[in-house]
Amino acid sequence: MMLLTAFFTSDGIFEIQFLTDSQTEFDRLANQIGPFLAVESMAYFEAYAHVLAGMKGISSDDFPMAKYIVR
């Protein structure tokens, strides 16, 4: 299982990173399979565009669901 951490940077960018053990697993898989490509449907994005826009204005210090999503 790969574990991630996510946070807002000081300039407001939402950043997601692999944790150390997960990064090792990701590197192993990437060496076996090759590069990964993230793909997102525009239909999905359009449905959640207002949510994503709202998330941009939330500080990482008071992110409402940080306990469930970030930590």
Biopython code that builds the backbone (N, CA, C, O; Angstrom):
import numpy as np
from Bio.PDB.StructureBuilder import StructureBuilder

atoms = [
    (1, "MET", "N", (0.841, -1.167, 0.000)),
    (1, "MET", "CA", (0.000, 0.000, 0.000)),
    (1, "MET", "C", (0.893, 1.238, 0.000)),
    (1, "MET", "O", (1.851, 1.321, 0.769)),
    (2, "MET", "N", (0.580, 2.185, -0.853)),
    (2, "MET", "CA", (1.338, 3.431, -0.916)),
    (2, "MET", "C", (0.657, 4.476, -0.045)),
    (2, "MET", "O", (-0.561, 4.650, -0.095)),
    (3, "LEU", "N", (1.457, 5.163, 0.746)),
    (3, "LEU", "CA", (0.939, 6.204, 1.621)),
    (3, "LEU", "C", (1.399, 7.557, 1.112)),
    (3, "LEU", "O", (2.526, 7.724, 0.647)),
    (4, "LEU", "N", (0.494, 8.516, 1.215)),
    (4, "LEU", "CA", (0.763, 9.860, 0.726)),
    (4, "LEU", "C", (0.617, 10.865, 1.852)),
    (4, "LEU", "O", (-0.053, 10.605, 2.851)),
    (5, "THR", "N", (1.241, 11.996, 1.682)),
    (5, "THR", "CA", (0.991, 13.149, 2.535)),
    (5, "THR", "C", (0.628, 14.308, 1.607)),
    (5, "THR", "O", (1.176, 14.438, 0.513)),
    (6, "ALA", "N", (-0.277, 15.122, 2.050)),
    (6, "ALA", "CA", (-0.710, 16.250, 1.224)),
    (6, "ALA", "C", (-0.771, 17.494, 2.094)),
    (6, "ALA", "O", (-1.123, 17.423, 3.271)),
    (7, "PHE", "N", (-0.429, 18.628, 1.512)),
    (7, "PHE", "CA", (-0.410, 19.870, 2.273)),
    (7, "PHE", "C", (-0.411, 21.057, 1.324)),
    (7, "PHE", "O", (-0.136, 20.915, 0.133)),
    (8, "PHE", "N", (-0.722, 22.227, 1.864)),
    (8, "PHE", "CA", (-0.627, 23.466, 1.108)),
    (8, "PHE", "C", (0.755, 24.063, 1.353)),
    (8, "PHE", "O", (1.201, 24.142, 2.498)),
    (9, "THR", "N", (1.424, 24.476, 0.305)),
    (9, "THR", "CA", (2.711, 25.140, 0.445)),
    (9, "THR", "C", (2.478, 26.585, 0.870)),
    (9, "THR", "O", (1.339, 27.050, 0.889)),
    (10, "SER", "N", (3.537, 27.288, 1.206)),
    (10, "SER", "CA", (3.404, 28.675, 1.660)),
    (10, "SER", "C", (2.844, 29.592, 0.574)),
    (10, "SER", "O", (2.287, 30.647, 0.879)),
    (11, "ASP", "N", (2.988, 29.197, -0.689)),
    (11, "ASP", "CA", (2.423, 30.018, -1.769)),
    (11, "ASP", "C", (1.061, 29.503, -2.232)),
    (11, "ASP", "O", (0.589, 29.877, -3.306)),
    (12, "GLY", "N", (0.414, 28.632, -1.412)),
    (12, "GLY", "CA", (-0.960, 28.219, -1.678)),
    (12, "GLY", "C", (-1.131, 27.049, -2.628)),
    (12, "GLY", "O", (-2.249, 26.775, -3.064)),
    (13, "ILE", "N", (-0.055, 26.354, -2.961)),
    (13, "ILE", "CA", (-0.156, 25.206, -3.868)),
    (13, "ILE", "C", (-0.434, 23.951, -3.044)),
    (13, "ILE", "O", (0.219, 23.718, -2.027)),
    (14, "PHE", "N", (-1.400, 23.144, -3.479)),
    (14, "PHE", "CA", (-1.730, 21.885, -2.807)),
    (14, "PHE", "C", (-0.766, 20.831, -3.329)),
    (14, "PHE", "O", (-0.810, 20.477, -4.507)),
    (15, "GLU", "N", (0.104, 20.327, -2.459)),
    (15, "GLU", "CA", (1.157, 19.397, -2.872)),
    (15, "GLU", "C", (0.924, 18.026, -2.248)),
    (15, "GLU", "O", (0.570, 17.918, -1.074)),
    (16, "ILE", "N", (1.126, 16.986, -3.043)),
    (16, "ILE", "CA", (0.986, 15.607, -2.581)),
    (16, "ILE", "C", (2.326, 14.917, -2.776)),
    (16, "ILE", "O", (2.935, 15.023, -3.841)),
    (17, "GLN", "N", (2.793, 14.200, -1.735)),
    (17, "GLN", "CA", (4.073, 13.505, -1.813)),
    (17, "GLN", "C", (3.911, 12.078, -1.294)),
    (17, "GLN", "O", (3.079, 11.806, -0.428)),
    (18, "PHE", "N", (4.722, 11.174, -1.840)),
    (18, "PHE", "CA", (4.779, 9.816, -1.314)),
    (18, "PHE", "C", (5.596, 9.832, -0.027)),
    (18, "PHE", "O", (6.597, 10.543, 0.061)),
    (19, "LEU", "N", (5.178, 9.053, 0.972)),
    (19, "LEU", "CA", (5.984, 8.888, 2.172)),
    (19, "LEU", "C", (7.154, 7.975, 1.834)),
    (19, "LEU", "O", (7.126, 7.304, 0.802)),
    (20, "THR", "N", (8.179, 7.934, 2.675)),
    (20, "THR", "CA", (9.445, 7.256, 2.370)),
    (20, "THR", "C", (9.258, 5.822, 1.887)),
    (20, "THR", "O", (9.759, 5.467, 0.820)),
    (21, "ASP", "N", (8.548, 4.990, 2.647)),
    (21, "ASP", "CA", (8.358, 3.593, 2.241)),
    (21, "ASP", "C", (7.581, 3.502, 0.935)),
    (21, "ASP", "O", (7.874, 2.658, 0.088)),
    (22, "SER", "N", (6.601, 4.364, 0.778)),
    (22, "SER", "CA", (5.808, 4.364, -0.444)),
    (22, "SER", "C", (6.646, 4.823, -1.630)),
    (22, "SER", "O", (6.481, 4.314, -2.739)),
    (23, "GLN", "N", (7.542, 5.780, -1.409)),
    (23, "GLN", "CA", (8.403, 6.250, -2.497)),
    (23, "GLN", "C", (9.282, 5.106, -2.991)),
    (23, "GLN", "O", (9.494, 4.961, -4.195)),
    (24, "THR", "N", (9.792, 4.299, -2.071)),
    (24, "THR", "CA", (10.613, 3.149, -2.445)),
    (24, "THR", "C", (9.799, 2.173, -3.288)),
    (24, "THR", "O", (10.283, 1.665, -4.299)),
    (25, "GLU", "N", (8.567, 1.915, -2.870)),
    (25, "GLU", "CA", (7.682, 1.012, -3.618)),
    (25, "GLU", "C", (7.349, 1.610, -4.984)),
    (25, "GLU", "O", (7.351, 0.900, -5.990)),
    (26, "PHE", "N", (7.065, 2.901, -5.022)),
    (26, "PHE", "CA", (6.770, 3.575, -6.290)),
    (26, "PHE", "C", (7.962, 3.470, -7.239)),
    (26, "PHE", "O", (7.790, 3.175, -8.421)),
    (27, "ASP", "N", (9.172, 3.712, -6.722)),
    (27, "ASP", "CA", (10.380, 3.616, -7.551)),
    (27, "ASP", "C", (10.557, 2.208, -8.103)),
    (27, "ASP", "O", (10.927, 2.034, -9.264)),
    (28, "ARG", "N", (10.290, 1.196, -7.265)),
    (28, "ARG", "CA", (10.413, -0.190, -7.699)),
    (28, "ARG", "C", (9.437, -0.473, -8.839)),
    (28, "ARG", "O", (9.808, -1.073, -9.848)),
    (29, "LEU", "N", (8.196, -0.041, -8.673)),
    (29, "LEU", "CA", (7.191, -0.257, -9.714)),
    (29, "LEU", "C", (7.524, 0.523, -10.989)),
    (29, "LEU", "O", (7.370, 0.007, -12.096)),
    (30, "ALA", "N", (7.975, 1.750, -10.828)),
    (30, "ALA", "CA", (8.321, 2.570, -11.987)),
    (30, "ALA", "C", (9.461, 1.939, -12.785)),
    (30, "ALA", "O", (9.475, 2.017, -14.014)),
    (31, "ASN", "N", (10.414, 1.316, -12.094)),
    (31, "ASN", "CA", (11.516, 0.646, -12.786)),
    (31, "ASN", "C", (11.035, -0.588, -13.527)),
    (31, "ASN", "O", (11.579, -0.922, -14.580)),
    (32, "GLN", "N", (10.024, -1.274, -13.002)),
    (32, "GLN", "CA", (9.493, -2.481, -13.648)),
    (32, "GLN", "C", (8.546, -2.136, -14.790)),
    (32, "GLN", "O", (8.598, -2.752, -15.855)),
    (33, "ILE", "N", (7.687, -1.156, -14.566)),
    (33, "ILE", "CA", (6.603, -0.859, -15.506)),
    (33, "ILE", "C", (6.943, 0.303, -16.428)),
    (33, "ILE", "O", (6.561, 0.297, -17.598)),
    (34, "GLY", "N", (7.645, 1.282, -15.920)),
    (34, "GLY", "CA", (7.930, 2.497, -16.677)),
    (34, "GLY", "C", (7.202, 3.664, -16.049)),
    (34, "GLY", "O", (6.610, 3.520, -14.980)),
    (35, "PRO", "N", (7.234, 4.814, -16.692)),
    (35, "PRO", "CA", (6.614, 6.006, -16.101)),
    (35, "PRO", "C", (5.094, 5.852, -15.973)),
    (35, "PRO", "O", (4.454, 5.154, -16.759)),
    (36, "PHE", "N", (4.542, 6.518, -14.967)),
    (36, "PHE", "CA", (3.104, 6.524, -14.750)),
    (36, "PHE", "C", (2.527, 7.801, -15.348)),
    (36, "PHE", "O", (3.204, 8.825, -15.429)),
    (37, "LEU", "N", (1.296, 7.726, -15.753)),
    (37, "LEU", "CA", (0.608, 8.882, -16.314)),
    (37, "LEU", "C", (-0.704, 9.071, -15.560)),
    (37, "LEU", "O", (-1.503, 8.140, -15.463)),
    (38, "ALA", "N", (-0.926, 10.246, -15.037)),
    (38, "ALA", "CA", (-2.187, 10.554, -14.364)),
    (38, "ALA", "C", (-3.150, 11.124, -15.393)),
    (38, "ALA", "O", (-2.804, 12.042, -16.137)),
    (39, "VAL", "N", (-4.337, 10.588, -15.431)),
    (39, "VAL", "CA", (-5.335, 11.014, -16.406)),
    (39, "VAL", "C", (-6.619, 11.362, -15.660)),
    (39, "VAL", "O", (-7.032, 10.650, -14.745)),
    (40, "GLU", "N", (-7.234, 12.452, -16.058)),
    (40, "GLU", "CA", (-8.485, 12.861, -15.434)),
    (40, "GLU", "C", (-9.470, 13.268, -16.515)),
    (40, "GLU", "O", (-9.125, 14.011, -17.434)),
    (41, "SER", "N", (-10.665, 12.792, -16.406)),
    (41, "SER", "CA", (-11.723, 13.141, -17.342)),
    (41, "SER", "C", (-12.141, 14.595, -17.126)),
    (41, "SER", "O", (-12.270, 15.037, -15.984)),
    (42, "MET", "N", (-12.351, 15.332, -18.197)),
    (42, "MET", "CA", (-12.832, 16.708, -18.071)),
    (42, "MET", "C", (-14.226, 16.735, -17.453)),
    (42, "MET", "O", (-14.569, 17.681, -16.743)),
    (43, "ALA", "N", (-15.037, 15.701, -17.717)),
    (43, "ALA", "CA", (-16.372, 15.655, -17.133)),
    (43, "ALA", "C", (-16.281, 15.598, -15.610)),
    (43, "ALA", "O", (-17.060, 16.250, -14.915)),
    (44, "TYR", "N", (-15.342, 14.827, -15.097)),
    (44, "TYR", "CA", (-15.154, 14.745, -13.651)),
    (44, "TYR", "C", (-14.696, 16.096, -13.109)),
    (44, "TYR", "O", (-15.210, 16.568, -12.095)),
    (45, "PHE", "N", (-13.744, 16.707, -13.777)),
    (45, "PHE", "CA", (-13.235, 17.991, -13.319)),
    (45, "PHE", "C", (-14.337, 19.036, -13.275)),
    (45, "PHE", "O", (-14.455, 19.773, -12.296)),
    (46, "GLU", "N", (-15.132, 19.106, -14.310)),
    (46, "GLU", "CA", (-16.190, 20.123, -14.372)),
    (46, "GLU", "C", (-17.173, 19.961, -13.217)),
    (46, "GLU", "O", (-17.652, 20.950, -12.661)),
    (47, "ALA", "N", (-17.471, 18.716, -12.859)),
    (47, "ALA", "CA", (-18.422, 18.484, -11.772)),
    (47, "ALA", "C", (-17.865, 18.957, -10.428)),
    (47, "ALA", "O", (-18.628, 19.351, -9.546)),
    (48, "TYR", "N", (-16.554, 18.921, -10.267)),
    (48, "TYR", "CA", (-15.937, 19.282, -8.996)),
    (48, "TYR", "C", (-15.148, 20.582, -9.056)),
    (48, "TYR", "O", (-14.434, 20.912, -8.108)),
    (49, "ALA", "N", (-15.261, 21.315, -10.139)),
    (49, "ALA", "CA", (-14.497, 22.554, -10.296)),
    (49, "ALA", "C", (-14.763, 23.532, -9.154)),
    (49, "ALA", "O", (-13.833, 24.174, -8.666)),
    (50, "HIS", "N", (-16.023, 23.655, -8.720)),
    (50, "HIS", "CA", (-16.345, 24.587, -7.626)),
    (50, "HIS", "C", (-15.733, 24.125, -6.306)),
    (50, "HIS", "O", (-15.346, 24.959, -5.488)),
    (51, "VAL", "N", (-15.637, 22.810, -6.082)),
    (51, "VAL", "CA", (-15.022, 22.284, -4.862)),
    (51, "VAL", "C", (-13.523, 22.573, -4.882)),
    (51, "VAL", "O", (-12.962, 23.043, -3.892)),
    (52, "LEU", "N", (-12.885, 22.292, -6.001)),
    (52, "LEU", "CA", (-11.448, 22.534, -6.120)),
    (52, "LEU", "C", (-11.125, 24.021, -5.984)),
    (52, "LEU", "O", (-10.127, 24.389, -5.365)),
    (53, "ALA", "N", (-11.966, 24.868, -6.562)),
    (53, "ALA", "CA", (-11.761, 26.317, -6.434)),
    (53, "ALA", "C", (-11.884, 26.741, -4.969)),
    (53, "ALA", "O", (-11.116, 27.582, -4.503)),
    (54, "GLY", "N", (-12.836, 26.171, -4.247)),
    (54, "GLY", "CA", (-13.003, 26.486, -2.830)),
    (54, "GLY", "C", (-11.830, 26.018, -1.994)),
    (54, "GLY", "O", (-11.430, 26.696, -1.048)),
    (55, "MET", "N", (-11.269, 24.854, -2.336)),
    (55, "MET", "CA", (-10.128, 24.313, -1.592)),
    (55, "MET", "C", (-8.893, 25.193, -1.716)),
    (55, "MET", "O", (-8.054, 25.225, -0.815)),
    (56, "LYS", "N", (-8.782, 25.904, -2.829)),
    (56, "LYS", "CA", (-7.624, 26.779, -3.020)),
    (56, "LYS", "C", (-7.573, 27.891, -1.978)),
    (56, "LYS", "O", (-6.496, 28.400, -1.665)),
    (57, "GLY", "N", (-8.718, 28.267, -1.445)),
    (57, "GLY", "CA", (-8.769, 29.359, -0.484)),
    (57, "GLY", "C", (-8.650, 28.924, 0.966)),
    (57, "GLY", "O", (-8.708, 29.761, 1.866)),
    (58, "ILE", "N", (-8.482, 27.624, 1.210)),
    (58, "ILE", "CA", (-8.414, 27.113, 2.575)),
    (58, "ILE", "C", (-6.960, 26.993, 3.014)),
    (58, "ILE", "O", (-6.121, 26.465, 2.284)),
    (59, "SER", "N", (-6.676, 27.481, 4.194)),
    (59, "SER", "CA", (-5.338, 27.376, 4.763)),
    (59, "SER", "C", (-5.104, 25.944, 5.252)),
    (59, "SER", "O", (-6.040, 25.283, 5.701)),
    (60, "SER", "N", (-3.868, 25.468, 5.166)),
    (60, "SER", "CA", (-3.561, 24.113, 5.648)),
    (60, "SER", "C", (-3.731, 24.019, 7.161)),
    (60, "SER", "O", (-3.886, 22.923, 7.700)),
    (61, "ASP", "N", (-3.704, 25.155, 7.847)),
    (61, "ASP", "CA", (-3.869, 25.148, 9.303)),
    (61, "ASP", "C", (-5.301, 24.858, 9.737)),
    (61, "ASP", "O", (-5.528, 24.326, 10.824)),
    (62, "ASP", "N", (-6.265, 25.206, 8.892)),
    (62, "ASP", "CA", (-7.659, 24.958, 9.268)),
    (62, "ASP", "C", (-8.417, 24.199, 8.172)),
    (62, "ASP", "O", (-9.605, 24.434, 7.950)),
    (63, "PHE", "N", (-7.717, 23.295, 7.497)),
    (63, "PHE", "CA", (-8.335, 22.464, 6.458)),
    (63, "PHE", "C", (-9.378, 21.573, 7.121)),
    (63, "PHE", "O", (-9.008, 20.753, 7.962)),
    (64, "PRO", "N", (-10.657, 21.689, 6.789)),
    (64, "PRO", "CA", (-11.731, 21.020, 7.518)),
    (64, "PRO", "C", (-11.596, 19.499, 7.639)),
    (64, "PRO", "O", (-11.943, 18.942, 8.680)),
    (65, "MET", "N", (-11.115, 18.831, 6.628)),
    (65, "MET", "CA", (-11.048, 17.372, 6.666)),
    (65, "MET", "C", (-9.607, 16.862, 6.712)),
    (65, "MET", "O", (-9.342, 15.729, 6.309)),
    (66, "ALA", "N", (-8.689, 17.671, 7.190)),
    (66, "ALA", "CA", (-7.274, 17.301, 7.227)),
    (66, "ALA", "C", (-7.067, 15.982, 7.947)),
    (66, "ALA", "O", (-6.228, 15.176, 7.545)),
    (67, "LYS", "N", (-7.822, 15.757, 9.004)),
    (67, "LYS", "CA", (-7.693, 14.526, 9.786)),
    (67, "LYS", "C", (-7.961, 13.293, 8.904)),
    (67, "LYS", "O", (-7.366, 12.239, 9.124)),
    (68, "TYR", "N", (-8.838, 13.417, 7.925)),
    (68, "TYR", "CA", (-9.212, 12.289, 7.077)),
    (68, "TYR", "C", (-8.452, 12.228, 5.758)),
    (68, "TYR", "O", (-8.220, 11.145, 5.220)),
    (69, "ILE", "N", (-8.070, 13.373, 5.244)),
    (69, "ILE", "CA", (-7.440, 13.423, 3.923)),
    (69, "ILE", "C", (-5.932, 13.585, 4.005)),
    (69, "ILE", "O", (-5.196, 12.879, 3.316)),
    (70, "VAL", "N", (-5.466, 14.494, 4.827)),
    (70, "VAL", "CA", (-4.063, 14.864, 4.839)),
    (70, "VAL", "C", (-3.242, 14.026, 5.819)),
    (70, "VAL", "O", (-2.115, 13.641, 5.506)),
    (71, "ARG", "N", (-3.778, 13.746, 6.973)),
    (71, "ARG", "CA", (-2.992, 13.050, 8.006)),
    (71, "ARG", "C", (-3.379, 11.602, 8.109)),
    (71, "ARG", "O", (-2.820, 10.869, 8.925)),
]
sb = StructureBuilder()
sb.init_structure("model")
sb.init_model(0)
sb.init_chain("A")
sb.init_seg("    ")
for serial, (resi, resn, name, xyz) in enumerate(atoms, 1):
    if name == "N":
        sb.init_residue(resn, " ", resi, " ")
    sb.init_atom(name, np.array(xyz, "f"), 0.0, 1.0, " ", f" {name:<3s}", serial, name[0])
structure = sb.get_structure()
